[in-house]
Amino acid sequence: MIRLIFLTLFIGLLTSCASYKPLVDTAGRSGTFDEDKAKEISNDLQHCKQMAKDNISITSNMSFWLMSPTAQTQYEDIYRKCMINRGHSILN
């Protein structure tokens, strides 16, 4: 029974990493920059996605998810922070 629960959590975490797509408000600005950064969105999405994939492991992702008050994964957190720091307004 415990193995089944662990397997379910493990598969859930793997699929949540693969399915996260940030919702970007391309008309707005984050307030950090004087100009709109939407023209660089394709490059930023690809770069942040790869950066998030490169900087997580299954165990760190699970422990982060268990400790997160919003139940987000470490992958989502890194992806979102990367996009925000590049000047995009992320809604989710």
C-alpha positions in Angstrom: 0.0 0.0 0.0 2.8 2.4 0.9 4.6 1.6 -2.4 1.4 2.4 -4.3 1.1 5.8 -2.6 4.7 6.6 -3.2 4.4 5.5 -6.9 1.3 7.7 -7.3 3.1 10.7 -5.8 6.2 10.1 -7.9 4.2 9.9 -11.2 2.2 12.9 -10.2 5.4 15.0 -9.6 6.9 13.9 -12.9 3.8 14.8 -14.9 3.4 18.1 -13.1 7.0 19.1 -14.2 6.3 18.3 -17.8 3.0 20.1 -17.9 3.7 23.4 -16.2 3.4 26.4 -18.6 3.6 29.9 -17.1 0.7 32.2 -18.0 2.4 35.4 -19.2 0.7 38.7 -19.4 2.3 40.0 -22.6 0.6 43.4 -22.5 1.7 44.3 -19.0 5.0 45.1 -17.4 6.4 43.8 -14.1 7.4 47.4 -13.0 11.0 46.4 -13.0 11.9 47.6 -16.5 11.0 50.8 -18.4 10.2 48.9 -21.6 8.0 45.9 -22.6 9.9 42.6 -22.6 7.3 40.6 -24.5 9.4 40.6 -27.7 11.9 38.3 -26.0 9.3 35.9 -24.6 10.0 32.9 -26.8 13.7 32.9 -25.9 13.0 33.5 -22.2 10.5 30.6 -22.1 13.0 28.2 -23.6 15.9 29.4 -21.5 13.9 29.3 -18.2 12.4 25.9 -18.9 15.9 24.4 -19.6 17.3 26.1 -16.5 14.6 24.7 -14.3 15.1 21.2 -15.8 18.9 21.4 -15.2 18.6 22.5 -11.6 16.2 20.0 -10.1 16.3 16.3 -9.1 13.5 14.0 -8.2 14.3 14.0 -4.5 14.7 17.8 -4.3 11.5 18.3 -6.2 9.6 16.0 -3.9 11.0 17.6 -0.7 10.3 21.1 -2.0 6.7 20.1 -3.0 6.1 18.6 0.5 7.3 21.7 2.2 5.7 24.3 -0.1 2.7 26.0 1.3 1.2 26.4 -2.2 2.1 22.7 -3.2 4.2 23.9 -6.1 7.1 21.9 -7.3 10.7 23.2 -7.4 10.6 23.1 -11.2 7.6 25.5 -11.2 9.3 27.8 -8.7 12.5 28.1 -10.6 10.6 28.5 -13.9 8.4 31.3 -12.5 11.2 33.1 -10.8 13.3 33.0 -13.9 10.5 34.6 -16.0 9.8 37.2 -13.4 13.4 38.2 -13.1 13.6 38.6 -16.9 10.9 41.2 -16.6 7.7 39.2 -17.5 4.5 39.4 -15.6 3.5 35.8 -14.6 -0.1 35.2 -13.6 0.1 31.7 -12.3 
